Amino acid sequence: MPSVKLLFIDAGGKLYRGYGREFPLIEWYPQAQRWSPLPNTPDPNSSAERVSQREAERCYPGSTNALLPEGTQLEMDITVQEWIRLQPELFDSYDGPITRLSPEEDAERATVLRELIKKY
């Protein structure tokens, strides 16, 4: 059985966490510096995108170290059918999920690629 991790999701200038980018479970409240539960309902008009942990912290300071609401699991086992529903981008002949990275992560990735190109 596959296991999925809680993702960081940026949508409409707000930060969420959920197991799929269109199924947020909790929302970040920057003024209160806390996460709050949401009903688990998809947003069909969402322009949500996955973001890395470093990018989430850069854009929403404090969000990556704040305590999650009681009962929120960082990882859970799911069936393949649930996985396809939560993260369809992994299964639709797409190259994989695109996660927005922080500028530092982009620079690190570019450096690694440059070094590989120099070798070959």
C-alpha positions as CSV (number, residue, x, y, z in Angstrom):
1,M,0.0,0.0,0.0
2,P,1.4,3.4,-0.9
3,S,2.2,6.0,1.6
4,V,1.6,9.8,1.0
5,K,3.1,12.7,2.9
6,L,1.4,16.0,3.9
7,L,2.3,18.5,1.1
8,F,2.7,22.2,1.3
9,I,0.2,23.9,-1.1
10,D,0.1,27.5,-2.2
11,A,-3.2,28.7,-3.6
12,G,-4.5,32.2,-3.9
13,G,-1.8,33.7,-1.7
14,K,-2.6,31.3,1.2
15,L,-0.7,28.3,2.4
16,Y,-2.3,25.0,3.0
17,R,-1.3,21.4,3.7
18,G,-2.9,18.3,2.4
19,Y,-2.2,15.0,0.8
20,G,-3.2,16.3,-2.7
21,R,-2.9,19.9,-4.0
22,E,-6.7,20.2,-4.5
23,F,-7.6,18.6,-1.2
24,P,-6.3,20.9,1.6
25,L,-6.7,19.7,5.1
26,I,-5.3,22.6,7.1
27,E,-4.8,26.4,6.5
28,W,-1.9,28.6,7.7
29,Y,-2.9,31.8,9.6
30,P,0.2,34.0,9.6
31,Q,-1.1,36.6,12.2
32,A,-1.9,33.8,14.7
33,Q,1.1,31.7,13.6
34,R,-1.0,28.5,13.6
35,W,-2.5,25.9,11.4
36,S,-6.3,25.4,11.5
37,P,-8.3,22.5,10.1
38,L,-10.5,22.7,7.0
39,P,-13.3,20.5,5.7
40,N,-11.8,18.0,3.3
41,T,-13.5,19.2,0.1
42,P,-11.8,19.8,-3.2
43,D,-11.8,23.2,-4.9
44,P,-12.5,22.7,-8.6
45,N,-11.4,26.2,-9.4
46,S,-8.1,25.9,-7.5
47,S,-4.9,27.2,-9.0
48,A,-3.0,25.4,-6.2
49,E,0.6,24.4,-6.6
50,R,2.9,22.3,-4.6
51,V,5.7,24.1,-2.9
52,S,8.8,22.8,-1.2
53,Q,9.3,23.1,2.5
54,R,12.0,25.8,2.1
55,E,9.7,27.8,-0.3
56,A,6.8,27.5,2.2
57,E,9.1,28.9,5.0
58,R,10.4,31.7,2.8
59,C,6.9,32.9,1.8
60,Y,5.1,32.1,5.0
61,P,7.6,32.4,7.9
62,G,7.0,30.1,10.9
63,S,4.7,27.7,8.9
64,T,7.1,24.8,8.7
65,N,7.9,24.7,12.4
66,A,4.4,25.4,13.8
67,L,2.5,22.6,15.5
68,L,-0.2,20.8,13.4
69,P,-3.7,20.6,14.7
70,E,-4.4,17.5,16.8
71,G,-5.1,14.4,14.8
72,T,-3.3,15.6,11.6
73,Q,-0.9,12.9,10.4
74,L,2.3,13.8,8.5
75,E,2.0,10.6,6.5
76,M,-0.7,8.1,5.9
77,D,-1.1,4.8,4.0
78,I,-3.7,4.9,1.2
79,T,-5.0,2.7,-1.5
80,V,-3.9,3.2,-5.1
81,Q,-7.4,4.5,-5.9
82,E,-7.2,7.1,-3.2
83,W,-3.7,8.1,-4.4
84,I,-5.0,8.6,-8.0
85,R,-7.9,10.8,-6.6
86,L,-5.6,12.9,-4.4
87,Q,-2.6,13.3,-6.8
88,P,-3.9,12.7,-10.4
89,E,-0.9,14.5,-11.8
90,L,1.2,11.5,-11.0
91,F,-0.9,9.2,-13.2
92,D,-1.9,11.2,-16.3
93,S,1.1,10.8,-18.6
94,Y,2.7,13.9,-17.0
95,D,6.3,14.1,-16.1
96,G,5.5,14.2,-12.4
97,P,4.5,16.9,-10.0
98,I,6.1,20.2,-10.4
99,T,7.0,21.6,-7.0
100,R,7.8,25.3,-6.7
101,L,11.2,25.7,-5.2
102,S,12.8,28.5,-3.2
103,P,15.4,30.7,-5.1
104,E,18.1,28.9,-3.1
105,E,16.9,25.5,-4.2
106,D,16.8,26.7,-7.8
107,A,20.4,27.9,-7.6
108,E,21.5,24.7,-6.0
109,R,19.8,22.7,-8.8
110,A,21.4,24.9,-11.5
111,T,24.8,24.4,-9.9
112,V,24.5,20.6,-9.9
113,L,23.3,20.7,-13.6
114,R,26.2,22.9,-14.6
115,E,28.7,20.5,-12.9
116,L,27.2,17.6,-14.7
117,I,27.4,19.3,-18.0
118,K,31.1,20.2,-17.4
119,K,31.8,16.5,-16.7
120,Y,30.3,15.3,-20.0
